[in-house]
Amino acid sequence: MFAKRYSPNELIDIIAAPSYSPEIINYVKKVASAPFLSQFLSQKPKLGITGTIAKDYVDADTEDAVPYVSTKQVKGLHAYIDDAKYISKDADIEWAKCRVEDGDIIINKSGNVGAAAVLCCAPYPYTNSVSDIINIKLAKNSTIDRDYLVVYLNSPYGQKQLQRLSGGAIFSHVSLHAIPDIRVFHPDIKAQKYIGDKVRQAEQLRAWAKRLESSIEHLLTSNDDYLSVCNTAETKTSRPQLNDLSNRLDPKYYGNKAIAVHRFARKTGMALGSLIKSVANGFEERSFIESGLAYITVSEVSSGRLNAQAAPKISKSVDVPAKAIIHESCALVVRTGSIGTAVKVHALDKGCAISSHLIRLEFNDEETAAAVAVFLNSAAGKVLLHKISYGAVQPQIGQEELLALSIPEYVLNEKAKCLELLNNYELAIRASMNLTSAAKNLVEALIEGQLTEQQLIQAQQSLDDGDNRLDQAILSKLSNQGYAIDGATPLFSDIDELYRLLESAAQTEAEE
């Protein structure tokens, strides 16, 4: 609740209390003298297709199919069409006015309201868009860095203006007409480039991480037998042989594809039980706090990557059993929940605790843990994990059957390569996320006066001259809490490692 008097010259067209809240006004005043966004646009913002066109959806491999971008593609500062739907060419022609070109900026009108991103739809030159997407195009001679602008629009200074200009009791949508009237903090183009480059570097590392994923997949698919069993067509009946039988009587266990994969792994592989040092389930804890020890649940591994940063926290005073503490020579397998998921623990996540829904496999070395995680998380590994799961309502996996699974010899022979790929993948993902956070923090630090425009200009000029010392000085002061915060954990604990990753990503990109 608040009560405040405003003079007539402080009013805008919207007369709604939330638009005049002290919090919003505080942000608005800090950029009140900045130019309007309309100054940098080549045309007025536009909306995507209104209404539903579900009847026009087609498969992605349909000839002349066109991607159809929606709010779910706006997940970060760049939006990709990896999981987009596709529409027919006829529908695209009908709605040609709603096309969004590669490199345009899109803003969520609803959903994750106000989120902005640069659209990346290559190799397609453009996509079509849903009505919940607002599209803006920068003028070719614009004096604003595109990625800097996206960071600014996602900052509190951009979001609070969108909230104010959109009106309403709840910020449930963005007004199309509010976009041009957003004030955009507009420092020297070199300062903008310094911040924008952090976003571009984050995307470069994200792209490298995807290439590393492909390299892991190629390591597996280099074996013809692996490809053959993964491509086995499932049938309603199967004929298991005597050595395929066990004490299980459920039909799923004896599916023809499951048997084919099991035979392949068993033919030259080693039983998982012979590779481990120990096996245990985690433990249960339901009292969570804001800051403490990371408690890894199924949600943090369901993507196939251990995302300890997003894990709930438990008190460090909780008596965590040793069996539930993880380290870099461990692999985790989902026992109940997202069956078919396995991850290797990275050294940076050493010491985290895991829930009882996860099975902790401890190995004598990191390389073996990496090889096992790579195979169990592969297409063939998922088939085996689903094969041994039991229970109609809440499927789960038992330790005994898990340890009886075989890991193919050719994967174990490449365990050093598995570890290298997984480590680089994890470090690339983390560095990409940190660079995105860095860009956001730099915008706020610049507007708040914690960092001067001249510092960024000089840092960018030095980078252009091949000197990264000023860049290192700025990066070293960044944390998740902001810029130059005493006692805060740095975003980049090893800046030299960041540069190594960026160099590797650039080299891989150049080789393709």
URHU-V667064 format. One record per pair of residues at least 24 apart in sequence whose ideal C-beta (glycine too) atoms are under 7 Angstrom apart, sorted by sequence separation. I is the first residue (numbers start at 0). J is the second residue. D is the distance in whole Angstrom. If there is no record, write none. Layout:
# URHU-V667064
i: <I & I>
j: <J & J>
d: <D & D>
This chain:
# URHU-V667064
i: <61 & 100 & 101 & 107 & 108 & 157 & 231 & 287 & 288 & 291 & 325 & 333 & 334 & 63 & 100 & 107 & 108 & 231 & 287 & 288 & 332 & 343 & 59 & 65 & 99 & 287 & 288 & 305 & 324 & 325 & 331 & 332 & 343 & 58 & 78 & 98 & 99 & 105 & 106 & 286 & 331 & 56 & 57 & 105 & 117 & 156 & 231 & 324 & 325 & 331 & 332 & 56 & 57 & 98 & 99 & 105 & 117 & 284 & 323 & 343 & 56 & 57 & 97 & 323 & 329 & 330 & 342 & 55 & 68 & 97 & 103 & 104 & 228 & 300 & 329 & 341 & 467 & 55 & 73 & 103 & 117 & 151 & 228 & 329 & 374 & 450 & 94 & 103 & 116 & 151 & 284 & 300 & 319 & 328 & 374 & 449 & 52 & 73 & 115 & 325 & 328 & 341 & 342 & 449 & 55 & 99 & 148 & 228 & 328 & 341 & 371 & 91 & 297 & 301 & 328 & 340 & 370 & 374 & 68 & 70 & 115 & 282 & 303 & 305 & 322 & 328 & 373 & 437 & 440 & 444 & 52 & 73 & 78 & 115 & 225 & 282 & 304 & 327 & 330 & 358 & 443 & 444 & 70 & 77 & 78 & 114 & 224 & 297 & 301 & 303 & 305 & 313 & 329 & 341 & 70 & 76 & 77 & 78 & 79 & 80 & 133 & 143 & 297 & 300 & 305 & 328 & 358 & 370 & 437 & 70 & 73 & 75 & 76 & 78 & 86 & 104 & 282 & 307 & 310 & 330 & 370 & 440 & 77 & 133 & 143 & 281 & 300 & 330 & 339 & 440 & 73 & 83 & 135 & 279 & 305 & 332 & 358 & 370 & 436 & 104 & 144 & 147 & 150 & 307 & 370 & 373 & 104 & 113 & 133 & 339 & 369 & 48 & 80 & 142 & 338 & 339 & 144 & 147 & 338 & 367 & 370 & 113 & 143 & 144 & 147 & 150 & 366 & 369 & 48 & 146 & 149 & 366 & 369 & 47 & 68 & 145 & 338 & 144 & 146 & 366 & 369 & 146 & 365 & 437 & 66 & 280 & 436 & 295 & 338 & 66 & 295 & 433 & 68 & 112 & 293 & 294 & 295 & 296 & 335 & 338 & 433 & 67 & 112 & 295 & 297 & 335 & 66 & 67 & 68 & 69 & 112 & 113 & 292 & 294 & 296 & 297 & 335 & 65 & 70 & 112 & 334 & 65 & 67 & 69 & 70 & 109 & 295 & 334 & 69 & 109 & 68 & 108 & 332 & 108 & 106 & 430 & 332 & 430 & 281 & 283 & 281 & 283 & 76 & 281 & 282 & 303 & 427 & 76 & 281 & 426 & 280 & 281 & 76 & 345 & 427 & 280 & 281 & 343 & 48 & 47 & 48 & 278 & 279 & 345 & 47 & 48 & 49 & 278 & 47 & 48 & 278 & 47 & 46 & 277 & 47 & 275 & 276 & 275 & 276 & 46 & 275 & 276 & 274 & 44 & 45 & 44 & 44 & 274 & 42 & 40 & 41 & 40 & 41 & 40 & 41 & 274 & 39 & 40 & 41 & 39 & 271 & 39 & 39 & 260 & 264 & 278 & 76 & 260 & 261 & 260 & 278 & 304 & 77 & 257 & 261 & 30 & 256 & 29 & 26 & 46 & 257 & 26 & 271 & 272 & 44 & 271 & 272 & 27 & 270 & 274 & 26 & 27 & 270 & 271 & 44 & 252 & 44 & 270 & 271 & 23 & 27 & 43 & 269 & 268 & 269 & 268 & 23 & 40 & 268 & 269 & 23 & 264 & 265 & 267 & 268 & 264 & 267 & 36 & 37 & 264 & 269 & 36 & 264 & 35 & 18 & 35 & 36 & 35 & 35 & 36 & 18 & 33 & 34 & 229 & 33 & 229 & 13 & 15 & 17 & 31 & 33 & 34 & 228 & 15 & 30 & 33 & 13 & 30 & 225 & 215 & 219 & 222 & 219 & 218 & 218 & 218 & 215 & 214 & 211 & 211 & 212 & 211 & 208 & 211 & 208 & 207 & 208 & 204 & 208 & 204 & 205 & 204 & 201 & 201 & 200 & 201 & 197 & 198 & 197 & 198 & 197 & 194 & 197 & 194 & 194 & 186 & 184 & 190 & 193 & 187 & 190 & 193 & 186 & 190 & 193 & 189 & 192 & 187 & 190 & 189 & 189 & 154 & 153 & 150 & 154 & 150 & 154 & 156 & 151 & 150 & 204 & 204 & 207 & 210 & 203 & 204 & 207 & 200 & 203 & 203 & 203 & 76 & 75 & 30 & 29>
j: <85 & 124 & 125 & 131 & 132 & 181 & 255 & 311 & 312 & 315 & 349 & 357 & 358 & 88 & 125 & 132 & 133 & 256 & 312 & 313 & 357 & 368 & 85 & 91 & 125 & 313 & 314 & 331 & 350 & 351 & 357 & 358 & 369 & 85 & 105 & 125 & 126 & 132 & 133 & 313 & 358 & 84 & 85 & 133 & 145 & 184 & 259 & 352 & 353 & 359 & 360 & 85 & 86 & 127 & 128 & 134 & 146 & 313 & 352 & 372 & 86 & 87 & 127 & 353 & 359 & 360 & 372 & 86 & 99 & 128 & 134 & 135 & 259 & 331 & 360 & 372 & 498 & 87 & 105 & 135 & 149 & 183 & 260 & 361 & 406 & 482 & 127 & 136 & 149 & 184 & 317 & 333 & 352 & 361 & 407 & 482 & 86 & 107 & 149 & 359 & 362 & 375 & 376 & 483 & 90 & 134 & 183 & 263 & 363 & 376 & 406 & 127 & 333 & 337 & 364 & 376 & 406 & 410 & 105 & 107 & 152 & 319 & 340 & 342 & 359 & 365 & 410 & 474 & 477 & 481 & 90 & 111 & 116 & 153 & 263 & 320 & 342 & 365 & 368 & 396 & 481 & 482 & 109 & 116 & 117 & 153 & 263 & 336 & 340 & 342 & 344 & 352 & 368 & 380 & 110 & 116 & 117 & 118 & 119 & 120 & 173 & 183 & 337 & 340 & 345 & 368 & 398 & 410 & 477 & 111 & 114 & 116 & 117 & 119 & 127 & 145 & 323 & 348 & 351 & 371 & 411 & 481 & 119 & 175 & 185 & 323 & 342 & 372 & 381 & 482 & 116 & 126 & 178 & 322 & 348 & 375 & 401 & 413 & 479 & 148 & 188 & 191 & 194 & 351 & 414 & 417 & 149 & 158 & 178 & 384 & 414 & 94 & 126 & 188 & 384 & 385 & 191 & 194 & 385 & 414 & 417 & 161 & 191 & 192 & 195 & 198 & 414 & 417 & 97 & 195 & 198 & 415 & 418 & 97 & 118 & 195 & 388 & 195 & 198 & 418 & 421 & 199 & 418 & 490 & 120 & 334 & 490 & 351 & 394 & 123 & 352 & 490 & 126 & 170 & 351 & 352 & 353 & 354 & 393 & 396 & 491 & 126 & 171 & 354 & 356 & 394 & 126 & 127 & 128 & 129 & 172 & 173 & 352 & 354 & 356 & 357 & 395 & 126 & 131 & 173 & 395 & 127 & 129 & 131 & 132 & 171 & 357 & 396 & 132 & 172 & 132 & 172 & 396 & 173 & 173 & 497 & 401 & 500 & 352 & 354 & 353 & 355 & 149 & 354 & 355 & 376 & 500 & 150 & 355 & 500 & 355 & 357 & 153 & 422 & 504 & 358 & 359 & 421 & 127 & 127 & 128 & 358 & 359 & 425 & 128 & 129 & 130 & 359 & 129 & 130 & 360 & 130 & 130 & 361 & 132 & 360 & 361 & 361 & 362 & 133 & 362 & 363 & 362 & 133 & 134 & 134 & 135 & 367 & 136 & 135 & 136 & 136 & 137 & 137 & 138 & 371 & 137 & 138 & 139 & 138 & 371 & 141 & 143 & 379 & 383 & 398 & 198 & 382 & 383 & 383 & 402 & 428 & 202 & 382 & 386 & 156 & 382 & 156 & 155 & 175 & 386 & 156 & 401 & 402 & 175 & 402 & 403 & 159 & 402 & 406 & 159 & 160 & 403 & 404 & 178 & 386 & 179 & 405 & 406 & 159 & 163 & 179 & 405 & 405 & 406 & 406 & 162 & 179 & 407 & 408 & 163 & 404 & 405 & 407 & 408 & 405 & 408 & 178 & 179 & 406 & 411 & 179 & 407 & 179 & 163 & 180 & 181 & 181 & 182 & 183 & 166 & 182 & 183 & 378 & 183 & 379 & 164 & 166 & 168 & 182 & 184 & 185 & 379 & 167 & 182 & 185 & 166 & 184 & 379 & 373 & 377 & 409 & 410 & 413 & 416 & 417 & 420 & 420 & 420 & 423 & 424 & 424 & 424 & 427 & 427 & 427 & 428 & 427 & 431 & 430 & 431 & 431 & 431 & 434 & 434 & 435 & 434 & 435 & 437 & 438 & 438 & 438 & 441 & 441 & 442 & 445 & 446 & 452 & 455 & 452 & 455 & 458 & 452 & 456 & 459 & 456 & 459 & 456 & 459 & 459 & 460 & 439 & 439 & 438 & 442 & 439 & 443 & 446 & 442 & 442 & 500 & 501 & 504 & 507 & 501 & 504 & 507 & 501 & 504 & 505 & 508 & 435 & 435 & 446 & 446>
d: <7 & 7 & 6 & 7 & 7 & 6 & 7 & 4 & 5 & 6 & 7 & 6 & 5 & 4 & 5 & 7 & 5 & 4 & 6 & 7 & 7 & 5 & 5 & 4 & 6 & 6 & 6 & 7 & 6 & 5 & 5 & 5 & 5 & 7 & 6 & 5 & 5 & 5 & 4 & 7 & 7 & 6 & 5 & 7 & 6 & 7 & 5 & 6 & 6 & 6 & 7 & 7 & 6 & 6 & 5 & 6 & 7 & 5 & 5 & 4 & 6 & 5 & 5 & 5 & 6 & 5 & 6 & 5 & 6 & 5 & 6 & 5 & 5 & 6 & 6 & 5 & 7 & 5 & 6 & 7 & 6 & 6 & 5 & 5 & 5 & 6 & 6 & 6 & 6 & 6 & 6 & 6 & 5 & 6 & 7 & 5 & 6 & 5 & 5 & 6 & 5 & 4 & 7 & 6 & 4 & 5 & 7 & 5 & 7 & 5 & 6 & 5 & 6 & 4 & 6 & 7 & 7 & 5 & 7 & 5 & 4 & 7 & 6 & 5 & 7 & 5 & 7 & 7 & 5 & 7 & 6 & 6 & 4 & 6 & 7 & 5 & 6 & 5 & 5 & 7 & 7 & 4 & 7 & 6 & 7 & 7 & 5 & 4 & 6 & 7 & 6 & 7 & 6 & 7 & 4 & 6 & 5 & 5 & 5 & 5 & 6 & 7 & 6 & 6 & 7 & 5 & 6 & 5 & 5 & 6 & 5 & 6 & 7 & 7 & 6 & 7 & 4 & 4 & 7 & 5 & 5 & 6 & 5 & 6 & 7 & 4 & 5 & 4 & 4 & 5 & 5 & 7 & 6 & 4 & 6 & 6 & 6 & 7 & 6 & 7 & 7 & 4 & 6 & 5 & 4 & 5 & 6 & 5 & 6 & 5 & 6 & 5 & 6 & 6 & 6 & 5 & 4 & 5 & 6 & 6 & 5 & 5 & 7 & 5 & 4 & 6 & 4 & 4 & 5 & 4 & 7 & 5 & 4 & 5 & 7 & 7 & 5 & 4 & 4 & 5 & 5 & 6 & 6 & 6 & 6 & 6 & 6 & 5 & 5 & 6 & 7 & 5 & 5 & 6 & 4 & 5 & 5 & 5 & 6 & 6 & 6 & 6 & 7 & 7 & 5 & 7 & 4 & 5 & 5 & 4 & 6 & 6 & 6 & 7 & 7 & 7 & 4 & 7 & 5 & 6 & 6 & 6 & 7 & 7 & 7 & 7 & 7 & 5 & 7 & 5 & 6 & 6 & 7 & 5 & 6 & 6 & 6 & 5 & 7 & 7 & 4 & 5 & 5 & 5 & 6 & 5 & 6 & 7 & 5 & 6 & 5 & 5 & 7 & 7 & 7 & 6 & 6 & 6 & 6 & 7 & 7 & 7 & 5 & 5 & 3 & 6 & 4 & 7 & 5 & 6 & 6 & 5 & 5 & 4 & 5 & 5 & 5 & 6 & 6 & 6 & 6 & 5 & 6 & 5 & 5 & 7 & 5 & 6 & 6 & 6 & 5 & 6 & 6 & 6 & 4 & 7 & 6 & 6 & 7 & 6 & 7 & 5 & 5 & 5 & 7 & 5 & 5 & 5 & 6 & 6 & 6 & 7 & 5 & 6 & 7 & 5 & 6 & 7 & 5 & 6 & 4 & 5 & 7 & 4 & 6 & 5 & 7 & 6 & 7 & 7 & 4 & 6 & 6 & 5 & 4 & 6 & 7 & 6 & 6 & 5 & 6 & 7 & 6 & 3 & 6 & 5 & 6 & 7 & 5 & 7 & 5 & 7 & 5 & 6 & 6 & 4 & 4 & 6 & 4 & 7 & 7 & 6 & 5 & 6 & 5 & 6 & 4 & 7 & 6 & 5 & 6 & 4 & 6 & 5 & 6 & 6 & 7 & 5 & 6 & 7 & 5 & 6 & 6 & 7 & 5 & 6 & 4 & 5 & 6 & 6 & 5 & 5 & 7 & 6 & 6 & 7 & 5 & 6 & 5 & 6 & 7 & 4 & 5 & 7 & 4 & 5 & 5 & 5 & 7 & 5 & 5 & 4 & 4 & 4 & 5 & 5 & 5 & 7 & 5 & 5 & 4 & 5 & 7 & 5 & 6 & 6 & 6 & 5 & 5 & 6 & 4 & 6 & 5 & 5 & 4 & 5 & 6 & 6 & 7 & 4 & 7 & 6 & 7 & 5 & 5 & 6 & 6 & 6 & 6 & 5 & 6 & 7 & 4 & 6 & 7 & 5 & 6 & 6 & 5 & 7 & 7 & 6 & 7 & 7 & 6>
